[in-house]
Amino acid sequence: MSEDSALFDKGLPIRREVLGPDYVDGSMAKADEFMMSFQRATTAWAWGWAWGDPTLERKTRSMLNLAMLTALGKTPEIKLHVKGALNNGVTVEEIKAVLLHATAYCGIPAGLDAFKAAHEVLVAEGALPGKK
């Protein structure tokens, strides 16, 4: 078995646990041959190699992801990883603290986008009450 295949096999269950099997399996099922190359790469490298390293706990990795994705301005990924952060035991207060910290270093526009994305997911997941 190649190293990439081993990392894919290691990463797939981690990816499912963090992001949810419906999302992951749906992404894999929708992938044609072209997109499957990306699915295999992200599962092996991000999930098998990075997330599969036992040095950092998943909760810590989720908080790091939220900060980095805020810095990069990747709103769809922030939404995905807020849900993953909840799955990894990150509290709403911890998510807020991470986003405030990232806002201080990344700027108000990036922070605002991150807060809006996180709020949408937190309300949808029932972690925050929706405002009427």
MODELLER restraints for C-alpha pairs under 7 A, 6 or more apart:
rsr = mdl.restraints
at = mdl.atoms
rsr.add(forms.Gaussian(group=physical.xy_distance, feature=features.Distance(at['CA:4:A'], at['CA:44:A']), mean=5.98, stdev=0.5))
rsr.add(forms.Gaussian(group=physical.xy_distance, feature=features.Distance(at['CA:7:A'], at['CA:44:A']), mean=4.55, stdev=0.5))
rsr.add(forms.Gaussian(group=physical.xy_distance, feature=features.Distance(at['CA:7:A'], at['CA:45:A']), mean=7.00, stdev=0.5))
rsr.add(forms.Gaussian(group=physical.xy_distance, feature=features.Distance(at['CA:7:A'], at['CA:48:A']), mean=4.53, stdev=0.5))
rsr.add(forms.Gaussian(group=physical.xy_distance, feature=features.Distance(at['CA:7:A'], at['CA:49:A']), mean=6.21, stdev=0.5))
rsr.add(forms.Gaussian(group=physical.xy_distance, feature=features.Distance(at['CA:8:A'], at['CA:40:A']), mean=6.49, stdev=0.5))
rsr.add(forms.Gaussian(group=physical.xy_distance, feature=features.Distance(at['CA:8:A'], at['CA:43:A']), mean=5.42, stdev=0.5))
rsr.add(forms.Gaussian(group=physical.xy_distance, feature=features.Distance(at['CA:8:A'], at['CA:44:A']), mean=3.95, stdev=0.5))
rsr.add(forms.Gaussian(group=physical.xy_distance, feature=features.Distance(at['CA:8:A'], at['CA:48:A']), mean=5.83, stdev=0.5))
rsr.add(forms.Gaussian(group=physical.xy_distance, feature=features.Distance(at['CA:10:A'], at['CA:48:A']), mean=5.00, stdev=0.5))
rsr.add(forms.Gaussian(group=physical.xy_distance, feature=features.Distance(at['CA:10:A'], at['CA:52:A']), mean=7.00, stdev=0.5))
rsr.add(forms.Gaussian(group=physical.xy_distance, feature=features.Distance(at['CA:11:A'], at['CA:43:A']), mean=5.39, stdev=0.5))
rsr.add(forms.Gaussian(group=physical.xy_distance, feature=features.Distance(at['CA:11:A'], at['CA:44:A']), mean=5.65, stdev=0.5))
rsr.add(forms.Gaussian(group=physical.xy_distance, feature=features.Distance(at['CA:11:A'], at['CA:47:A']), mean=4.31, stdev=0.5))
rsr.add(forms.Gaussian(group=physical.xy_distance, feature=features.Distance(at['CA:11:A'], at['CA:48:A']), mean=3.51, stdev=0.5))
rsr.add(forms.Gaussian(group=physical.xy_distance, feature=features.Distance(at['CA:11:A'], at['CA:52:A']), mean=6.49, stdev=0.5))
rsr.add(forms.Gaussian(group=physical.xy_distance, feature=features.Distance(at['CA:12:A'], at['CA:43:A']), mean=5.93, stdev=0.5))
rsr.add(forms.Gaussian(group=physical.xy_distance, feature=features.Distance(at['CA:12:A'], at['CA:47:A']), mean=6.94, stdev=0.5))
rsr.add(forms.Gaussian(group=physical.xy_distance, feature=features.Distance(at['CA:14:A'], at['CA:47:A']), mean=6.40, stdev=0.5))
rsr.add(forms.Gaussian(group=physical.xy_distance, feature=features.Distance(at['CA:15:A'], at['CA:47:A']), mean=5.92, stdev=0.5))
rsr.add(forms.Gaussian(group=physical.xy_distance, feature=features.Distance(at['CA:16:A'], at['CA:24:A']), mean=5.89, stdev=0.5))
rsr.add(forms.Gaussian(group=physical.xy_distance, feature=features.Distance(at['CA:18:A'], at['CA:84:A']), mean=4.87, stdev=0.5))
rsr.add(forms.Gaussian(group=physical.xy_distance, feature=features.Distance(at['CA:18:A'], at['CA:87:A']), mean=5.99, stdev=0.5))
rsr.add(forms.Gaussian(group=physical.xy_distance, feature=features.Distance(at['CA:18:A'], at['CA:88:A']), mean=6.64, stdev=0.5))
rsr.add(forms.Gaussian(group=physical.xy_distance, feature=features.Distance(at['CA:19:A'], at['CA:83:A']), mean=6.93, stdev=0.5))
rsr.add(forms.Gaussian(group=physical.xy_distance, feature=features.Distance(at['CA:19:A'], at['CA:84:A']), mean=4.96, stdev=0.5))
rsr.add(forms.Gaussian(group=physical.xy_distance, feature=features.Distance(at['CA:28:A'], at['CA:39:A']), mean=6.67, stdev=0.5))
rsr.add(forms.Gaussian(group=physical.xy_distance, feature=features.Distance(at['CA:58:A'], at['CA:88:A']), mean=6.09, stdev=0.5))
rsr.add(forms.Gaussian(group=physical.xy_distance, feature=features.Distance(at['CA:59:A'], at['CA:85:A']), mean=6.63, stdev=0.5))
rsr.add(forms.Gaussian(group=physical.xy_distance, feature=features.Distance(at['CA:59:A'], at['CA:88:A']), mean=5.15, stdev=0.5))
rsr.add(forms.Gaussian(group=physical.xy_distance, feature=features.Distance(at['CA:59:A'], at['CA:89:A']), mean=6.19, stdev=0.5))
rsr.add(forms.Gaussian(group=physical.xy_distance, feature=features.Distance(at['CA:59:A'], at['CA:90:A']), mean=5.95, stdev=0.5))
rsr.add(forms.Gaussian(group=physical.xy_distance, feature=features.Distance(at['CA:62:A'], at['CA:81:A']), mean=6.84, stdev=0.5))
rsr.add(forms.Gaussian(group=physical.xy_distance, feature=features.Distance(at['CA:62:A'], at['CA:84:A']), mean=6.97, stdev=0.5))
rsr.add(forms.Gaussian(group=physical.xy_distance, feature=features.Distance(at['CA:62:A'], at['CA:85:A']), mean=5.07, stdev=0.5))
rsr.add(forms.Gaussian(group=physical.xy_distance, feature=features.Distance(at['CA:63:A'], at['CA:98:A']), mean=6.49, stdev=0.5))
rsr.add(forms.Gaussian(group=physical.xy_distance, feature=features.Distance(at['CA:66:A'], at['CA:78:A']), mean=6.09, stdev=0.5))
rsr.add(forms.Gaussian(group=physical.xy_distance, feature=features.Distance(at['CA:66:A'], at['CA:81:A']), mean=6.69, stdev=0.5))
rsr.add(forms.Gaussian(group=physical.xy_distance, feature=features.Distance(at['CA:67:A'], at['CA:98:A']), mean=6.30, stdev=0.5))
rsr.add(forms.Gaussian(group=physical.xy_distance, feature=features.Distance(at['CA:67:A'], at['CA:99:A']), mean=6.41, stdev=0.5))
rsr.add(forms.Gaussian(group=physical.xy_distance, feature=features.Distance(at['CA:67:A'], at['CA:102:A']), mean=5.35, stdev=0.5))
rsr.add(forms.Gaussian(group=physical.xy_distance, feature=features.Distance(at['CA:69:A'], at['CA:77:A']), mean=6.90, stdev=0.5))
rsr.add(forms.Gaussian(group=physical.xy_distance, feature=features.Distance(at['CA:69:A'], at['CA:78:A']), mean=5.99, stdev=0.5))
rsr.add(forms.Gaussian(group=physical.xy_distance, feature=features.Distance(at['CA:70:A'], at['CA:102:A']), mean=6.61, stdev=0.5))
rsr.add(forms.Gaussian(group=physical.xy_distance, feature=features.Distance(at['CA:70:A'], at['CA:110:A']), mean=5.92, stdev=0.5))
rsr.add(forms.Gaussian(group=physical.xy_distance, feature=features.Distance(at['CA:70:A'], at['CA:111:A']), mean=6.51, stdev=0.5))
rsr.add(forms.Gaussian(group=physical.xy_distance, feature=features.Distance(at['CA:70:A'], at['CA:114:A']), mean=5.71, stdev=0.5))
rsr.add(forms.Gaussian(group=physical.xy_distance, feature=features.Distance(at['CA:71:A'], at['CA:102:A']), mean=6.95, stdev=0.5))
rsr.add(forms.Gaussian(group=physical.xy_distance, feature=features.Distance(at['CA:71:A'], at['CA:106:A']), mean=5.46, stdev=0.5))
rsr.add(forms.Gaussian(group=physical.xy_distance, feature=features.Distance(at['CA:71:A'], at['CA:110:A']), mean=6.62, stdev=0.5))
rsr.add(forms.Gaussian(group=physical.xy_distance, feature=features.Distance(at['CA:73:A'], at['CA:110:A']), mean=5.90, stdev=0.5))
rsr.add(forms.Gaussian(group=physical.xy_distance, feature=features.Distance(at['CA:75:A'], at['CA:113:A']), mean=6.75, stdev=0.5))
rsr.add(forms.Gaussian(group=physical.xy_distance, feature=features.Distance(at['CA:75:A'], at['CA:114:A']), mean=6.40, stdev=0.5))
rsr.add(forms.Gaussian(group=physical.xy_distance, feature=features.Distance(at['CA:75:A'], at['CA:117:A']), mean=6.23, stdev=0.5))
rsr.add(forms.Gaussian(group=physical.xy_distance, feature=features.Distance(at['CA:78:A'], at['CA:114:A']), mean=6.70, stdev=0.5))
rsr.add(forms.Gaussian(group=physical.xy_distance, feature=features.Distance(at['CA:78:A'], at['CA:117:A']), mean=6.58, stdev=0.5))
rsr.add(forms.Gaussian(group=physical.xy_distance, feature=features.Distance(at['CA:78:A'], at['CA:118:A']), mean=6.88, stdev=0.5))
rsr.add(forms.Gaussian(group=physical.xy_distance, feature=features.Distance(at['CA:79:A'], at['CA:117:A']), mean=5.55, stdev=0.5))
rsr.add(forms.Gaussian(group=physical.xy_distance, feature=features.Distance(at['CA:79:A'], at['CA:118:A']), mean=5.88, stdev=0.5))
rsr.add(forms.Gaussian(group=physical.xy_distance, feature=features.Distance(at['CA:79:A'], at['CA:121:A']), mean=6.09, stdev=0.5))
rsr.add(forms.Gaussian(group=physical.xy_distance, feature=features.Distance(at['CA:82:A'], at['CA:118:A']), mean=6.06, stdev=0.5))
rsr.add(forms.Gaussian(group=physical.xy_distance, feature=features.Distance(at['CA:82:A'], at['CA:121:A']), mean=6.83, stdev=0.5))
rsr.add(forms.Gaussian(group=physical.xy_distance, feature=features.Distance(at['CA:83:A'], at['CA:121:A']), mean=6.78, stdev=0.5))
rsr.add(forms.Gaussian(group=physical.xy_distance, feature=features.Distance(at['CA:99:A'], at['CA:111:A']), mean=6.46, stdev=0.5))
rsr.add(forms.Gaussian(group=physical.xy_distance, feature=features.Distance(at['CA:99:A'], at['CA:114:A']), mean=6.90, stdev=0.5))
rsr.add(forms.Gaussian(group=physical.xy_distance, feature=features.Distance(at['CA:99:A'], at['CA:115:A']), mean=6.80, stdev=0.5))
rsr.add(forms.Gaussian(group=physical.xy_distance, feature=features.Distance(at['CA:102:A'], at['CA:111:A']), mean=6.70, stdev=0.5))
rsr.add(forms.Gaussian(group=physical.xy_distance, feature=features.Distance(at['CA:103:A'], at['CA:110:A']), mean=6.60, stdev=0.5))
rsr.add(forms.Gaussian(group=physical.xy_distance, feature=features.Distance(at['CA:103:A'], at['CA:111:A']), mean=4.38, stdev=0.5))
rsr.add(forms.Gaussian(group=physical.xy_distance, feature=features.Distance(at['CA:122:A'], at['CA:128:A']), mean=5.50, stdev=0.5))
rsr.add(forms.Gaussian(group=physical.xy_distance, feature=features.Distance(at['CA:123:A'], at['CA:129:A']), mean=5.80, stdev=0.5))
rsr.add(forms.Gaussian(group=physical.xy_distance, feature=features.Distance(at['CA:123:A'], at['CA:130:A']), mean=5.50, stdev=0.5))
